[in-house]
Amino acid sequence: MLKKYLSFVEDRFRSANKSLSTTLMSCLTAIKYDDSRSMHDHLIEIMNIATKLRRLGMAIDDDFLIHFILHSLTLEYGIFQVNNTWWLDFGATTHICNTM
């Protein structure tokens, strides 16, 4: 009886994790930067979503994450997508290296 119950709980936990992963991926792909908050807060939010996905077992490559960050910027920041190289220092600092 206990094994059956634990199996049931495990199945529910797995489906909840899949649902949460789907929700977090949707948030990651839909997030857009607006001027209502700082760029730092925007980047921290994206990093928090990525961390939650990694804890759920999803492999998120840093290059893939940078793509989402650049994609989340408005057209005002379009020059960074073409003329600059971005990388994340996981000490909560964002570096922009001008390659012009």
Secondary structure in CASP SS format (residue, H / E / C, confidence):
PFRMAT SS
TARGET T0000
AUTHOR 0000-0000-0000
METHOD secondary structure of the structure
MODEL  1
M C 1.00
L H 1.00
K H 1.00
K H 1.00
Y H 1.00
L H 1.00
S H 1.00
F H 1.00
V H 1.00
E H 1.00
D H 1.00
R H 1.00
F H 1.00
R H 1.00
S H 1.00
A H 1.00
N H 1.00
K H 1.00
S H 1.00
L H 1.00
S H 1.00
T H 1.00
T H 1.00
L H 1.00
M H 1.00
S H 1.00
C H 1.00
L H 1.00
T H 1.00
A H 1.00
I C 1.00
K C 1.00
Y C 1.00
D C 1.00
D C 1.00
S C 1.00
R C 1.00
S C 1.00
M H 1.00
H H 1.00
D H 1.00
H H 1.00
L H 1.00
I H 1.00
E H 1.00
I H 1.00
M H 1.00
N H 1.00
I H 1.00
A H 1.00
T H 1.00
K H 1.00
L H 1.00
R H 1.00
R H 1.00
L C 1.00
G C 1.00
M C 1.00
A C 1.00
I C 1.00
D C 1.00
D H 1.00
D H 1.00
F H 1.00
L H 1.00
I H 1.00
H H 1.00
F H 1.00
I H 1.00
L H 1.00
H H 1.00
S H 1.00
L C 1.00
T C 1.00
L H 1.00
E H 1.00
Y H 1.00
G H 1.00
I H 1.00
F H 1.00
Q H 1.00
V H 1.00
N H 1.00
N E 1.00
T E 1.00
W E 1.00
W E 1.00
L E 1.00
D E 1.00
F C 1.00
G C 1.00
A C 1.00
T E 1.00
T E 1.00
H E 1.00
I E 1.00
C E 1.00
N E 1.00
T C 1.00
M C 1.00
END
